[in-house]
Amino acid sequence: MKASEFIGMKVLDKEAHEIGKVAELSIELEKCMVDKIFISVGGALNKKYFAVGEDDIYVIGDYVQLKLDKEGVEQKIRLDKLKDFTPKGNHFTDILGKAVLTQEGLEIGKISDMVIDSKGCLIHNIIMATGNTFTKKHLMISDNDIISIGDYVILKLTKEDVEAKIID
């Protein structure tokens, strides 16, 4: 499942009551995993957030169903701002648009999405967009293709390797 499809998904409690929507993901890129899922509850004027981990999730399908009942959800810490949960740079939206470089230091594109295994909250691939608006193509990068992630993503691949992996 793409991370961009995951955000906005409805969240249900243990008794199948809708409690909110997935607002954001906390990513640990070094471990290639989703650390926390942030859920928004309430309306536009009184929106609050809380975080759940893999242990709190029962199943992910068309909806995210938690192992928590209504009381368990209410006991979770609720904050007014998502940025209060984790440091800057660890959210999915912080990673989008990050420049991707070949091992020779050539910029070849930007991160446009991620593919997440919903059963283990693992990130198996990063989707990168390359080219300009009219010639945009996409490339799947596995965690094995990455040397380092910081302000930029540096790949073990050469420019030729990248061109061979480009999909339409």
BELRADA-V123318 format. One record per run of one state. SS is the DSSP state (2 for helix, 1 for strand, 0 for the rest). FROM is the first residue (numbers start at 1). LEN is the number of residues. If there is no record, write none. Layout:
SS:FROM:LEN
SS:FROM:LEN
This chain:
0:1:1
1:2:1
2:3:4
0:7:3
1:10:3
0:13:5
1:18:11
2:29:3
0:32:1
1:33:9
0:42:6
1:48:5
0:53:1
2:54:3
1:57:4
0:61:3
1:64:3
0:67:3
2:70:6
0:76:3
1:79:1
0:80:2
2:82:3
0:85:6
1:91:1
2:92:4
0:96:3
1:99:3
0:102:5
1:107:11
0:118:4
1:122:9
0:131:6
1:137:6
2:143:3
1:146:4
0:150:3
1:153:3
0:156:3
2:159:7
0:166:1
1:167:1
0:168:1
